[in-house]
Amino acid sequence: MTELTRKMRIAERLGLDHEYGFSEMNKILILLALLTLLVITMAVAITFGAYNISVIDVYTIVMAHLSPFVDLSAITRLHNTIVWELRIPRVLLAMIVGTALATAGAVFQGCFRNPLVEPFILGVSSGAAFGAALGIVFSSIFLSIQLSAFIFGSLAVAMAYFLARVRKETPIVTLILAGVVIGSIFQALVSILKYTATDAALREIVFWLMGGFYYATWNDVALLAPIIIPCFLIMWALGWKLNILSMGDDEARALGVNPEKYKLILITLATLVTSLAVSTVGIIAWVGLMMPHATRMMLGPDHRYVIPAAAMLGGSYLLVCDTMARTLTSAEIPVGIITSILGAPYLFYLLRTRGKAMLG
């Protein structure tokens, strides 16, 4: 079977007819529109904050750091610190985390063939929460909360995967059930730590669990970007393989694709970016569930378009939520609360309007 014939069969099976020509041009235009939206959202987000700085001063500071020909002498050191050291790293980190969670959600939904699956389905959030709680309660032993959260988040998914593996195969239903079991165990362990923690440690654990970008720095951006961007590009490059996996294991084997191999690769990459994001900013729900489904409503089921569209829409959405979290009130609201408030009605809408189609 030639590559073209194989792609035509996949396109027909997934309903990706008229893949070429005007339909493809429309999809490209939508991707360009989402990219424009992301850039505009980032540009607007850096102008908002608790401290009032004029838009002209904000962009003068940005251009001064990007170009040697712009003079910063007229800008106060305080304004420079607020814009360059606080706002811009936070905006970039929110964009990177939103991209990571939305991409991971698209991959998990494709692998599990269920649009109601989200990146935390295999227990990564519970594992990361336990790791972060350990780092907070036993700070003298665990020197880095972020590293501890990342290790236990990854460990939780690895445990779920190997618990579900039977005779060199990993059935999807068994994997999801294993993720629920492992997640429940880690949630119980987190509850134990919360019960035994001091008041100060308990308060820190609760704030971490609600998610937020309070302490975003350039170091966080430098740590996440070199890992998340290549992982995103690899998952995007495997979009056609994900299309095949979404047709089922038997169909994938008939088309010459090893489903176990590519599920392992894709789930590993999605888990890696999710663990990194969660370990840095805490648990931010709904992004990985909502954004992939929203992009499928716009572009159809082809993951070659769904993955980049979900990434850009996820970055824009989390930027909007974070901007609301730090500007709606004088005291910053954890961004996880904002995403949950906006996400719950969206899921209700999906269940009411498309529930039978998605679950049937």
N, C-alpha and C positions, 0 to 999 in steps of 0.2 A: 504494500500500500504506500503510495507516494505521500510526501508531506502535504501537498495541496489537497489530495483526496481525503486524507485524514482530517485536515482542518475543515473541509467542507462538510464531512460527516459530523464532526463535533458541532459545527455551527448549526446544522440542521437539527441535531438532537437537542441543543440548548435553546433553539428558537432565535439564533443569531443570523437569520436570513437578511439579505441585503446588507451584508457586512461591509461591502465595498461601495464606493461612490458617494452619493449624497448623504446616506445614513452615517457613514464613517466621518464625513466632513462635519456633520452636525455634532457628532460626539467630540471631535477635536475642538470645535468651537466652544462646546460646553466646558471642556477641560481648560481652555484658555480663559474663559470667563471665571472659572473657579480660581485659577491662578491670579487673575486680576483682583478678585475679591480678597484673596489671602494677602496680597501686597497692600491693598488699600486698608484692610483691617489692621495690619501691623503698623502702617504709617499713622493711622488714627490712634491706635492704642498707646503709642509712646507720648502722645500729647495729653493724655488724661492721667490724673493722679491727685492725691490729697493736697499736694503743694502746687499752687497755681504758678505755672510758667508759661509765657506766651509761646504760641506756635512758632513764631519767627526765631525765638531764642532756642527752642528745642531743636529745630533743624539746622541752626547755626552751629550748635554743639555737635550734632551728628556729622555735618560736613567737615567741621574742623578736625575730627578724629579720622575721617576718611580721606581728607585732602590736605596737603601741607600748605596750600595757598589761602586757607581761610583762617582769619585771626580770631583768637579766643579772648583777647585782652578785654573786650567789652562785656564778657560773660563772667559772672561771679563763680567762685570756686564751688559754692553750695549748689548752684544750678547745674554746673558741670557734673558734680558727684551724683545728684539726683537722676539726671537724664542718662548719663553714660554708665554709671556703676549700679544703679538700681532699676530704672525702667527698662532699658534696652535688654540687659540679660534676662529680665523677667519675661519680656515679650518674646524673645527668641526661645526661651525654655518652654513657655506655654505652647508656642507653635510646634516645637519639636515633640513635646509630649502628646499633644493632640494628634499629630501625624502618626506617632508610634501606636497609640491606642486604636485609632481608626483603622490603620493598616492591619494591625493584629486582629481586630474584629472581622475585617473582610476575609482574612485568611482562615480564621477559625470557622466562620460561617460557611465558607466554601468547602473546607475539609469535612465538616460535620454535616453539611447539606441541610442546614437549618438557619434561617435568617434571624432567629431569636437567640442564637448563641452569642456570647460576648467574651472578651479576652480573659476574664477571670474564671471561666467555666472549669478549668482544671486545677483550681486551688491556688493559683499564683498570688492572689490578693491576700488570702488567709495565711499562706506561708510567709509572705513579705511582712504582713502585720505582726506575726509572731517574731520574726527576726528583728523588726524595728523595736518591738516591746522588749525583747531581750537586751538590745543595745541601750535602751533607755533605763531599764531597771538595773542592769548590771553594767553600767557605763565603764567601770574600772577594768572589766574583762573584755568587753566588746568596744573597741576604740572607735569604731565607725558604725553609726546607725545605718547609713546607706549601704555599706558593704554587707552588714548582717542581714538587712532586708532583702538584698539582691540574692544572697546565697540561699536563704531559706525559701524565697519565692521560686527560684529555679529548682531547688530540691523538692518542693511540693509537686511540681509538674513532673519531674523525673520519677518520683514515687508513684504518681498516678499512672504514668505511661507504662512502667514496668509491672505494676500491679494488674493492669488490664491486658498485658501481652500474653497470648495463649498460642502455643504451637507456631511461633514466629509470625503471628498475625495479631493485629490490635483492632478488634471490632469497635466501631464508633460508639455504640450504646454502652459497651463495657467500659470504654475509656471515660465517657461522661460520668457514669456511675462511680468509677474509681476517683475521678476528680471531686465529686460530691463528698465521698467518704473522707478523702485526704483533707479537703477543705474544712469539713466538720471537726476533724481531729485538731487541726491547727487553730480553729476558732475556739475550741475548748481550752487549748493551751494559752491562748491570748486572754481568755476570761480568768484563768488562774493567775496569770501575771498581773492583770488589772486588780484582782482581789487582794493580792499581797503587796502591791506597789504603794509607795508613799503618795501623799496628796500631790506633790509636785510632779512625780513621775507619772501618776495617773492622768493628770491634766495634760501632760505632754503626749501621752499615748493617744488620748481622745482627739487632740488636735491633729496628730499625725494621721489617724484613721479617717478624718474628714477631708484630708487632702488640701493642698494649697501651695502657693509659690512665694511664701513669705520671705524665705531666705535665699532666693535665686541669686546666683553669682555667675561670673564669667567662667569660673572653674566647672560649674555644673554643665554649662553649655559646651565647654571644651571636652568634658568627659562623655556626654551623651551623643553629640553630633557625629564624631568619627565612627561610632558604632551603629547608631540608628540609621543614618543615611545609607551606608552600604547594605545593611540588612533590608531596608526598604527597596533599594534598587534590585537586589536579588529576588525578593518576593514579587516585585513587579515583572521581572524577567521571566519568572515561572508562572505568569498569569495563565498561559495556555494549558500548562500542566494542571493548574488549579481548576480550570474549566473542565478538564477530563475527570479529575477527582470528584467534582461535584455531580458527575453522572453516575457514580457508584463504582465500587471496586471491580465488579465483573466486567462492566463496560470498559473500564480503564485497561484491564488486562487484555481485552479483545482488541484494543487500539494500540497495544504494545507498550503500555506504561505500567511500571511497577508501582502500585498504589502505596505499599508500605514504605518504600524508599522516599517517595516525594512527600507523603504525609509526615514522615519523621523530619525531613529537611524543613518543611514549611512550618510545622508546629514548633520545632526548635527555634527557628528564627523569630516567629511571632512571640514565643515565650521569652526569648532574650530581650526583645525591645520592650515588652510589657514589664518584665522584672526590673529593667533599668529605669523605666519611667516611674513605676510605683515606688521603687526604693528611693528615688530622688524627691518626689513630691507627695507621696502618700497615695491613698486610694481615691481615684476620681472615676466615678461610675458613669454609665450611659453613653459615653463618647464612642466606645467600641461597638455598642449595640446599635445606636441610632444612625451614625454617619454612613456605614456601609449600606444599610437598608435605604436611606435617603438617596444615595447615589444610584442604587439599582433601580429606583423608581424613575430616575432621570435618564439613565444610560442603558438599562437592561442588565442581563446577568453576566456579560462578558467581563472577566476579571482583569483583562488587559486595560480596560477603562475604569472599572470599579475601584481597583487598588489606588491609582494616582488620584482619582476624584475623591475617594474617601479620605485620603491623606490630606489633601488641600482643604476639604470641607471640615475635617476634624481640627486642623490647625486654626482655621477661621473661627469655628464654633468655640473652641476653648479660649481663644483670645477674647472673644466677646464676653464669655462667662467670667474670665479673670478680671477684665476691665470693670464689669458690673460688681464683682466681689470687692474690689478695692475703692470703688467710688460711690456706691449706693448709700453707705453709712459712714460715719466718722470712724468706727471700728471696723476693721477688715472682716469680711465674711469668708469662711472657708469655701473655696471654689467647688468642693465636692457637694456642698449644700445647694449651690446654684444649679449645677448640672443635674442633680437629682430632682429639684423642683421643676425644671424644664423637661426632664426626661420622662418622668412618670406619666404626665398627660399624653406624651407622644406614644409611649408603649400602649396605653389604654386605647388610643386611636388605632394603632396597628391591630390590636386584638379585636376591636369592634368591626373594623372595615376589611381586614385582610387575614384575620385569624384562621379561617377555614382553609384558605388557599395556601398559607404558610405551613400549616401543620398537617394538611391533608396529603 
